[in-house]
Amino acid sequence: MPDFLNSQYFLYNLQIHQFFEQTPLDLGTLEDFVHISPNASLAGGVHVGEGTHIGIGACVIPEVKIGKWATVGAGAVILKDVPDGAVVVGNPGRIVKYNKN
């Protein structure tokens, strides 16, 4: 699994934030086939599962795990873990349905 620093993904205007200067920066991980749209904001320690799509302007707080083949809607604010295959929208993010795999 590639991490943010070693990945070959096209990450246009991706923002990665460190909230606590006392702790080392954990950039998190991106699994294969992840799509991150422009202006998405991922805080440190985020794990993004295989095949996940993150919409334009979505915001994910630190230490959140987004499951495999999940979809995060544009502008969503993700405050807690997202299960595999879930479609999450809104602020705060809530599950509206599950993708058919």
C-alpha positions in Angstrom: 0.0 0.0 0.0 1.5 3.4 -1.0 1.6 6.2 1.5 1.1 9.9 0.6 4.8 10.6 0.1 5.5 7.6 -2.1 2.3 7.4 -4.2 2.1 7.9 -7.9 -1.4 9.3 -7.6 -2.4 12.7 -9.2 -3.3 14.7 -6.1 -4.4 18.2 -7.3 -4.5 20.7 -4.5 -4.7 18.1 -1.7 -4.3 19.6 1.7 -2.7 17.6 4.5 -2.8 19.2 8.0 -1.0 18.5 11.2 -2.9 19.6 14.3 -0.5 18.9 17.1 3.1 20.1 16.6 4.4 18.0 19.5 3.6 14.7 17.7 5.3 13.5 14.6 3.3 13.9 11.4 1.5 10.8 10.4 0.3 11.4 6.8 -1.8 8.3 6.7 -2.2 5.8 3.8 -3.9 5.6 0.5 -4.6 2.1 -0.9 -4.9 1.4 -4.6 -7.4 2.9 -7.0 -8.2 5.9 -4.7 -9.6 9.1 -6.3 -9.3 12.3 -4.4 -11.0 15.3 -6.0 -9.6 18.9 -6.0 -9.6 20.9 -2.7 -10.2 17.8 -0.5 -8.6 18.3 3.0 -7.2 15.2 4.7 -5.8 15.6 8.3 -2.9 13.4 9.5 -3.3 9.7 10.1 -6.2 9.2 7.7 -6.4 5.7 6.1 -8.3 5.7 2.8 -9.3 2.2 1.6 -9.0 0.7 -1.9 -11.3 2.1 -4.6 -12.6 5.0 -2.5 -13.7 8.3 -4.1 -13.5 11.5 -2.1 -15.5 14.4 -3.5 -14.5 18.1 -4.1 -13.9 20.0 -1.0 -14.5 17.1 1.4 -12.8 17.4 4.8 -11.6 14.4 6.8 -10.4 14.8 10.4 -7.3 13.1 11.9 -7.2 9.3 12.6 -10.3 8.5 10.6 -10.5 5.2 8.5 -12.4 5.3 5.3 -13.3 1.8 4.2 -12.9 0.1 0.8 -15.0 1.3 -2.2 -16.6 4.0 -0.1 -17.8 7.3 -1.6 -17.5 10.7 0.2 -19.7 13.4 -1.2 -18.5 16.8 -2.2 -18.2 19.1 0.8 -18.8 16.4 3.3 -17.1 16.6 6.7 -16.1 13.2 7.9 -15.8 13.0 11.7 -15.8 9.2 12.3 -14.9 6.0 10.5 -16.7 5.1 7.3 -17.5 1.4 6.7 -16.7 -0.4 3.5 -19.0 0.5 0.5 -20.7 3.4 2.3 -21.9 6.6 0.6 -21.4 9.5 3.0 -22.6 13.1 2.5 -23.2 16.2 4.5 -21.9 18.0 7.6 -21.4 16.1 9.7 -21.0 13.1 7.3 -23.8 10.6 7.5 -24.4 7.4 5.6 -27.1 7.6 3.0 -26.7 4.2 1.3 -24.2 1.5 0.5 -22.5 0.8 -2.9 -23.3 -2.5 -4.6 -20.1 -4.4 -5.1 
